[in-house]
Amino acid sequence: MSQEKVMDNNSREGNNLLEVRDLSLTLGGNRILENVNMDVKHGHIHALIGPNGAGKTTLIRSIMGGMPHKGTVRFLFGDNGRIGYVPQLLEFDHSVPITVFDFLFLMLRKTPLFVSRRKPMRSEILEILSATECEHLIDRGVGYLSGGEFRRVLLAQALVPKPELLLLDEPASNVDEVGARQFEQMLIDLKEEQGHSILMVSHDMQTILRIADQVTAINRTVTYDGSPDDLSLSDLLINVRPDVAKS
């Protein structure tokens, strides 16, 4: 298992930001990932696709250093580089009477709770929420947020401080079609206006074709790696839903 960060003073769009080489992982005697190779480039939205159980979330966790794997994960952004992460599922008791402000305050405070000052933090949290256009949610109870609203809050938190790479695991899951399209535009804006690089797991074939610059399909190992322009909907179906494609 090798995790490496390399300072790259010439970082610009099109250069590699992340390099995965020969990554393999075995759990309980089962081969989950085998010889995965992938490059994520600066300033790109890179989609990671594959059927359920293909190892996509496991790969994301391995990239973050959270899974014991063989192979190399190389970040080209130095020791000060940060990764922002939005998980597919976040275990949270929605019956707890906590507002979005409270939620972010607890996650972002840098001092012990008994010396933290809430009032100065309010303007800071409003600015954080503005990145995903959800300042109006600051006093909303977390338990009353829709799936899309909660995703926006989690994404806003992941953007602080500004990450070199955003890892998003099914960012539009449990979100209606309108919310999903809004989320797509938000990711495009983060890339084009703020220069974020994004690696996201997705099952939404239309989203992939609309916004992804690069696609890697895995089913334990890499089955496709290239431009979405070279993929048809039927190709995507084979890689994402092989059970349907065969029927």
C-alpha positions in Angstrom: 0.0 0.0 0.0 1.5 3.3 -1.1 0.1 6.8 -0.6 2.2 9.6 -2.0 1.8 13.4 -2.3 4.0 15.3 -4.7 4.3 19.0 -4.9 3.4 20.2 -8.4 4.1 23.9 -9.0 2.9 23.7 -12.6 -0.6 22.4 -11.8 -3.0 23.4 -14.6 -5.9 21.9 -16.4 -5.1 18.7 -18.3 -2.2 17.7 -16.0 -2.7 14.7 -13.7 -3.9 15.4 -10.2 -4.3 11.8 -9.1 -2.6 8.7 -10.4 -3.8 5.2 -9.3 -1.6 2.3 -10.3 -2.2 -1.4 -10.0 -4.5 -1.0 -7.1 -5.8 -4.3 -5.8 -7.8 -5.1 -2.6 -8.9 -8.4 -1.1 -11.3 -8.7 1.9 -12.2 -11.9 3.6 -10.7 -13.9 0.8 -12.7 -12.1 -1.9 -11.0 -10.1 -4.6 -12.8 -6.7 -4.5 -10.5 -4.7 -6.8 -7.8 -6.0 -9.2 -5.1 -4.0 -10.9 -7.1 -0.7 -11.2 -5.3 2.0 -13.1 -6.7 5.5 -13.4 -5.7 9.2 -13.8 -7.7 12.2 -12.7 -6.8 15.5 -14.3 -6.7 19.0 -12.9 -9.9 20.9 -13.7 -11.9 17.9 -14.8 -15.1 16.2 -13.7 -14.2 12.5 -13.7 -17.1 10.0 -13.4 -16.5 6.6 -11.8 -19.2 4.1 -12.9 -20.0 0.5 -12.6 -22.7 -1.9 -11.5 -23.7 -2.3 -7.8 -21.0 -4.2 -6.0 -18.3 -3.4 -8.6 -16.0 -1.8 -6.0 -16.6 1.9 -6.7 -17.0 3.1 -3.1 -14.2 0.7 -2.0 -11.9 2.4 -4.6 -12.9 5.9 -3.3 -12.1 4.8 0.3 -8.8 3.3 -0.9 -7.8 6.5 -2.6 -8.5 8.3 0.7 -6.2 5.8 2.5 -9.1 4.2 4.4 -8.7 0.6 3.0 -5.7 -1.7 3.1 -4.8 -2.2 -0.6 -1.8 -3.1 -2.8 -0.6 -0.7 -5.4 0.0 3.0 -5.5 -2.1 6.1 -5.1 -0.2 9.3 -6.0 -1.5 12.8 -5.4 0.3 15.6 -7.3 -0.6 18.5 -5.1 1.8 18.4 -2.1 1.5 17.9 1.6 -0.8 20.9 2.0 -3.3 19.6 -0.5 -6.7 18.8 0.9 -9.3 16.3 -0.2 -13.0 17.2 0.2 -15.3 14.2 0.6 -19.1 13.7 0.5 -20.1 10.2 1.3 -23.0 8.3 -0.3 -24.7 7.9 3.0 -24.2 9.7 6.3 -25.6 8.1 9.4 -27.5 10.9 11.2 -30.3 10.8 13.6 -32.8 13.2 11.9 -34.9 13.3 15.1 -32.2 15.3 16.9 -33.3 19.0 17.1 -30.2 20.5 15.4 -30.1 23.2 12.8 -27.9 23.5 9.8 -25.9 26.2 11.6 -25.4 23.9 14.6 -24.4 21.0 12.4 -21.7 23.0 10.6 -20.7 24.8 13.7 -19.9 21.5 15.4 -18.1 20.2 12.3 -16.0 23.3 11.6 -15.1 24.7 15.1 -11.4 24.6 15.8 -11.6 25.3 19.6 -13.2 23.3 22.4 -16.9 23.7 22.6 -16.8 25.6 25.9 -14.6 28.4 24.4 -16.2 28.5 21.0 -18.0 31.7 20.0 -21.1 31.1 18.0 -21.9 34.6 17.0 -18.8 35.3 14.9 -19.2 31.9 13.3 -22.6 32.7 11.8 -21.2 35.0 9.1 -18.5 32.5 8.3 -21.1 29.7 8.0 -23.3 31.8 5.8 -20.4 32.4 3.5 -19.7 28.6 3.4 -23.3 27.9 2.6 -23.3 30.5 -0.2 -20.9 28.3 -2.2 -23.7 25.9 -2.8 -26.5 28.5 -2.8 -28.1 27.3 0.4 -27.6 30.2 2.9 -31.4 30.2 3.4 -31.1 26.9 5.1 -28.9 28.1 8.0 -31.7 28.0 10.6 -33.6 25.0 9.1 -33.6 21.8 11.2 -31.4 19.2 9.6 -34.2 16.7 10.0 -36.5 18.8 7.8 -34.1 19.0 4.9 -34.8 17.3 1.6 -32.2 14.9 0.2 -31.0 17.5 -2.2 -30.8 20.2 0.5 -28.8 18.0 2.8 -26.4 17.1 -0.1 -25.9 20.8 -0.7 -25.0 21.3 3.0 -22.6 18.4 3.0 -20.9 19.7 -0.2 -20.6 23.2 1.2 -18.8 21.7 4.3 -16.5 19.6 2.0 -15.4 22.8 0.2 -13.8 24.3 3.4 -10.9 24.9 3.2 -10.7 24.7 -0.6 -9.8 21.2 -1.5 -7.4 20.2 -4.4 -9.7 17.3 -5.1 -13.4 16.6 -4.4 -14.5 13.0 -4.0 -18.3 12.6 -4.3 -19.9 9.2 -3.8 -23.3 9.2 -5.5 -23.8 13.0 -4.9 -27.3 13.0 -6.4 -28.7 9.9 -4.8 -32.1 10.2 -3.2 -32.6 13.5 -5.0 -35.5 14.2 -7.4 -34.9 15.1 -11.1 -35.1 18.8 -10.6 -32.7 18.7 -7.6 -30.3 16.4 -9.6 -30.1 18.9 -12.5 -29.5 21.7 -10.1 -26.7 19.7 -8.5 -25.2 19.0 -11.9 -25.1 22.8 -12.6 -23.5 23.3 -9.3 -20.7 20.9 -10.1 -20.1 22.5 -13.4 -19.9 25.9 -11.7 -17.4 24.6 -9.1 -15.3 23.3 -11.9 -15.5 26.3 -14.3 -15.7 29.2 -11.9 -13.7 28.0 -8.9 -11.3 25.5 -10.6 -12.3 22.5 -8.6 -11.3 19.0 -9.7 -14.0 16.3 -9.1 -14.0 12.5 -8.9 -17.6 11.3 -8.5 -19.3 8.0 -8.4 -22.5 8.0 -10.4 -25.2 5.7 -11.7 -27.0 8.4 -13.7 -26.1 7.8 -17.3 -27.6 11.1 -18.5 -25.6 13.1 -15.9 -22.4 11.4 -17.0 -23.0 12.2 -20.7 -23.9 15.8 -19.8 -21.1 16.9 -17.4 -18.2 14.4 -17.2 -14.9 15.1 -18.9 -13.6 11.6 -18.3 -15.2 8.3 -17.4 -13.7 5.2 -15.7 -15.9 2.1 -15.6 -15.0 -0.6 -13.1 -16.3 -4.1 -12.3 -13.6 -5.2 -10.0 -11.1 -4.1 -12.6 -11.2 -1.3 -15.2 -13.6 -2.1 -18.1 -13.5 1.4 -19.8 -11.4 4.5 -19.4 -11.8 7.4 -21.7 -14.0 10.3 -22.9 -17.8 10.1 -22.5 -18.0 11.3 -26.1 -16.9 7.8 -27.1 -19.7 6.2 -25.1 -23.3 5.6 -26.3 -26.1 5.1 -23.9 -26.0 1.4 -24.7 -22.3 1.4 -23.8 -23.1 3.1 -20.5 -25.9 0.6 -19.8 -23.5 -2.3 -20.3 -21.0 -0.8 -17.8 -23.6 0.4 -15.2 -26.5 -2.0 -15.5 -25.2 -5.2 -17.2 -28.3 -7.1 -16.0 -30.6 -4.8 -17.9 -28.3 -4.6 -21.0 -28.5 -8.4 -21.3 -32.3 -8.6 -21.0 
